[in-house]
Structures are given as C-alpha cells and as structure tokens.
Amino acid sequence: MSNFLSGLAVIFSVTAGLFSGFAAFQVFKVEQKVETSSSTVADLEKTQTSLVQNNPAVSAPSNASSTPANIASPANNVGIQPGQFVQPTLGNLGRIELLGVKRIQNPKTGTRNVVNVLYRVYRLAEKPGPKSLISISQTTARNPDTSEVYKAYGERKFAEGGSVLLTLVKKDIPEDGYVWLKVPEGVNALDIYIPETQAFKNVPIAN
C-alpha cells in the first residue's frame, strides 16, 4: 500500500512539474510578445517624431481643412450664366447676349488690364434692312463705382469683324464674336455699352 501511495506521489510530482514548466513557457512567450510590441510602438513613435520634425505638415490632422492663400474673392471669380445678360439691339430687330466677360493678359505689356467680352448676336426681324449695322469695335464700358469710362483695346484689330450687319446674320444661326476692352486691374464689374444696344449693367469680370 505504501508503495502504491509512493508511486502516486511520484506521478503527481512529475505532473505538477510538467504543468509548472508549461506555464513558465507560456509566461515567457507572453513577455516576449509584450517586449516586441513595446519595441514596435517605440520605433513607430520615433519614426513619427522624425517625420514631424522634418516635415511640419505631417503634424496636421488628416481631416483639417486648409484654405489656399490665393483663392480669388467671389466678386472677381464669378462667371456669366447662360441667358443672364441679354439686351435688344437696333430697336427690336435683334438681340445680343453676353457669353463671357473675362480678364486676360495684355499681349504688349504682360499685365492683366484687358477684358475680353464674348457676345452672340441674334436676328429677330425678317428684313432688318441694309443699315442694320452694329459697330462692335466702338464698344465702351463704365466702372459702376467710379463712373470711369473704358474704351475698346486695339479698336478693330481686337474686335471680331469690327462690326456686325444684322442683315447678314441668319435668323436661325446666331453670330458669335468678341471685343477687347482696356480695363485697369482691380475692377471687378462693368457697365458695358455696345452701339445700338441697351446697356448691360453691373456685369462681373471673371479671372
């Protein structure tokens, strides 16, 4: 009986030793993982710190909104909408629509003191007559704030055709053209006067 009990004691002792060794091994593995994770986190923190020091933009939150410094104000960056500026010409024989009024670079000076006015001429009358002439090259503009008047740039050279004879415009096919105006930089809107046409008031200049 004593031998049997002694055998059981030995078995329990060996089993306990095995469990103890297994537990110690598991603890060792966990410690290794913790150390590895800590090391990885530390390396990441060092890398992030280095990136921030070398590139300050990295420190900004990814969802932070930034506003470019060169955004133009709405007053001088707005375009013309279709049908926004339409006026009768030569009484009611036709009409003129402004398609775009945009500031461009002066080819001689390199400054942006020229405004390109794109227009479209519609013929409404069946027989406008031989004198239905619109002298586009004589277009002028006025500053609605200061009343300063601006003339066409380059006269006929920088006006498509220089003039439009309404008799030659087909009734179902309007005619497009342009005229340049010499307008100082900083002016954001114009009153535009095309001969034989009602005035276009407070037209915005797009950049």
BELLINNOR-V133554 format. One record per residue. N is the residue number from 1. RES is the residue in one letter. OMEGA is omega in degrees with one decimal (NA if undefined). NEAR is the number of other ideal C-beta (glycine too) atoms within 12 Angstrom. Layout:
BEGIN
N:RES:OMEGA:NEAR
N:RES:OMEGA:NEAR
END
This chain:
BEGIN
1:M:179.7:7
2:S:177.9:8
3:N:179.6:9
4:F:179.0:10
5:L:178.9:11
6:S:179.2:12
7:G:177.8:13
8:L:179.5:14
9:A:-179.8:14
10:V:-179.8:14
11:I:178.9:14
12:F:-178.6:14
13:S:-179.7:14
14:V:180.0:14
15:T:179.0:14
16:A:178.8:14
17:G:179.0:14
18:L:178.6:14
19:F:-179.4:14
20:S:179.1:14
21:G:179.3:14
22:F:179.3:14
23:A:179.9:14
24:A:178.5:14
25:F:179.1:14
26:Q:178.2:14
27:V:179.3:14
28:F:179.3:14
29:K:179.2:14
30:V:179.6:14
31:E:178.7:14
32:Q:178.5:14
33:K:179.2:14
34:V:180.0:14
35:E:179.3:14
36:T:179.5:14
37:S:-179.8:14
38:S:179.3:14
39:S:179.2:14
40:T:178.6:14
41:V:179.8:14
42:A:178.5:14
43:D:178.4:14
44:L:-180.0:14
45:E:178.7:14
46:K:179.4:14
47:T:-179.9:15
48:Q:179.0:16
49:T:179.7:15
50:S:179.3:14
51:L:-179.1:16
52:V:-179.6:15
53:Q:-177.9:13
54:N:-178.8:12
55:N:-176.8:12
56:P:-178.0:9
57:A:-178.7:13
58:V:-176.9:16
59:S:-179.9:15
60:A:178.1:13
61:P:-176.6:9
62:S:-178.5:9
63:N:-179.4:6
64:A:179.6:10
65:S:178.6:8
66:S:-178.9:11
67:T:178.6:7
68:P:-176.3:7
69:A:-173.9:6
70:N:178.1:8
71:I:179.8:11
72:A:178.7:17
73:S:-179.4:13
74:P:-176.6:13
75:A:-176.9:16
76:N:179.6:24
77:N:-176.3:16
78:V:178.9:21
79:G:178.8:22
80:I:176.1:27
81:Q:179.0:16
82:P:179.2:12
83:G:-177.0:13
84:Q:-178.0:19
85:F:179.3:32
86:V:-179.6:26
87:Q:175.7:31
88:P:177.8:24
89:T:-177.4:38
90:L:-174.6:31
91:G:176.0:19
92:N:-179.6:18
93:L:179.9:29
94:G:175.9:38
95:R:179.6:32
96:I:176.4:40
97:E:173.2:32
98:L:-179.6:43
99:L:-179.1:30
100:G:175.8:30
101:V:-169.8:40
102:K:178.1:28
103:R:-180.0:32
104:I:-178.6:27
105:Q:175.9:18
106:N:-176.2:22
107:P:-178.8:16
108:K:-173.2:14
109:T:-177.9:13
110:G:177.0:11
111:T:-178.2:17
112:R:-179.1:23
113:N:177.9:24
114:V:177.5:33
115:V:179.5:42
116:N:-179.4:36
117:V:176.5:45
118:L:-176.8:31
119:Y:176.1:38
120:R:-178.3:31
121:V:175.9:44
122:Y:173.4:31
123:R:-179.8:31
124:L:-175.6:23
125:A:176.5:20
126:E:-179.5:13
127:K:-178.0:13
128:P:-179.2:29
129:G:-176.1:17
130:P:-179.5:10
131:K:-178.1:15
132:S:-175.3:28
133:L:176.2:27
134:I:-177.9:41
135:S:-176.7:26
136:I:-177.4:39
137:S:178.2:29
138:Q:178.6:23
139:T:175.6:49
140:T:177.7:30
141:A:179.9:39
142:R:175.3:25
143:N:-177.1:24
144:P:180.0:22
145:D:-175.3:14
146:T:-177.0:16
147:S:175.9:11
148:E:-176.0:18
149:V:179.2:21
150:Y:-177.9:29
151:K:177.8:24
152:A:-179.3:34
153:Y:176.3:32
154:G:178.9:22
155:E:-172.6:20
156:R:-175.6:19
157:K:-177.6:16
158:F:170.0:28
159:A:-177.1:30
160:E:-179.7:27
161:G:-178.7:23
162:G:179.2:24
163:S:-179.9:28
164:V:174.5:39
165:L:-172.0:24
166:L:178.5:36
167:T:-177.4:23
168:L:177.9:20
169:V:179.0:31
170:K:-173.7:15
171:K:-178.5:19
172:D:179.3:9
173:I:179.9:12
174:P:-178.4:23
175:E:-179.9:31
176:D:176.3:22
177:G:180.0:32
178:Y:172.5:34
179:V:178.1:47
180:W:175.6:36
181:L:178.4:44
182:K:-174.2:32
183:V:-178.8:40
184:P:175.3:24
185:E:-179.1:20
186:G:175.7:19
187:V:-172.6:32
188:N:-179.5:26
189:A:-176.9:29
190:L:161.1:40
191:D:-174.0:32
192:I:-176.8:42
193:Y:173.6:30
194:I:-177.7:42
195:P:178.5:26
196:E:-175.4:30
197:T:176.0:36
198:Q:-173.0:22
199:A:172.2:24
200:F:-171.1:34
201:K:172.1:18
202:N:-180.0:24
203:V:-179.2:40
204:P:177.2:32
205:I:177.7:40
206:A:177.7:28
207:N:NA:26
END
